[in-house]
Amino acid sequence: MNYTPEMEKAMQQSHGMSFEEYGRKLENRITVEMRRQQEYRDCQKMVAQFDKQIHK
């Protein structure tokens, strides 16, 4: 897959590594994906809290 400079910049800012580093080591991929899962869960909780406040 070809990565755009914007994608590369976002990866570097979010995870502190390039796509090359991400693809080279399984440990890096696992770390990044675990962080992404946690961020997703945190966002889902935040949305649920907002919904709860809105529908009081």
QUITA-V851783 format. One record per residue. N is the residue number from 1. RES is the residue in one small letter. SS is DSSP state (alpha for helix, beta for strand, coil for the rest). PSI is psi in degrees with one decimal (none if undefined). Layout:
# QUITA-V851783
n=N res=RES ss=SS psi=PSI
n=N res=RES ss=SS psi=PSI
This chain:
# QUITA-V851783
n=1 res=m ss=coil psi=141.0
n=2 res=n ss=coil psi=133.1
n=3 res=y ss=coil psi=134.6
n=4 res=t ss=coil psi=161.1
n=5 res=p ss=alpha psi=-33.8
n=6 res=e ss=alpha psi=-40.3
n=7 res=m ss=alpha psi=-42.6
n=8 res=e ss=alpha psi=-42.9
n=9 res=k ss=alpha psi=-44.3
n=10 res=a ss=alpha psi=-40.8
n=11 res=m ss=alpha psi=-43.5
n=12 res=q ss=alpha psi=-44.5
n=13 res=q ss=alpha psi=-40.9
n=14 res=s ss=alpha psi=-39.2
n=15 res=h ss=alpha psi=-3.4
n=16 res=g ss=coil psi=24.6
n=17 res=m ss=coil psi=159.5
n=18 res=s ss=coil psi=169.2
n=19 res=f ss=alpha psi=-31.2
n=20 res=e ss=alpha psi=-45.6
n=21 res=e ss=alpha psi=-40.6
n=22 res=y ss=alpha psi=-44.1
n=23 res=g ss=alpha psi=-19.8
n=24 res=r ss=alpha psi=-37.1
n=25 res=k ss=coil psi=131.6
n=26 res=l ss=alpha psi=-39.2
n=27 res=e ss=alpha psi=-40.9
n=28 res=n ss=alpha psi=-44.1
n=29 res=r ss=alpha psi=-43.2
n=30 res=i ss=alpha psi=-43.9
n=31 res=t ss=alpha psi=-47.2
n=32 res=v ss=alpha psi=-45.3
n=33 res=e ss=alpha psi=-35.4
n=34 res=m ss=alpha psi=-40.0
n=35 res=r ss=alpha psi=-41.2
n=36 res=r ss=alpha psi=-41.8
n=37 res=q ss=alpha psi=-42.1
n=38 res=q ss=alpha psi=-42.1
n=39 res=e ss=alpha psi=-39.9
n=40 res=y ss=alpha psi=-47.0
n=41 res=r ss=alpha psi=-42.7
n=42 res=d ss=alpha psi=-41.9
n=43 res=c ss=alpha psi=-39.7
n=44 res=q ss=alpha psi=-40.7
n=45 res=k ss=alpha psi=-41.9
n=46 res=m ss=alpha psi=-43.5
n=47 res=v ss=alpha psi=-42.0
n=48 res=a ss=alpha psi=-39.3
n=49 res=q ss=alpha psi=-42.3
n=50 res=f ss=alpha psi=-44.2
n=51 res=d ss=alpha psi=-41.1
n=52 res=k ss=alpha psi=-42.2
n=53 res=q ss=alpha psi=-38.9
n=54 res=i ss=alpha psi=-37.1
n=55 res=h ss=coil psi=23.8
n=56 res=k ss=coil psi=none
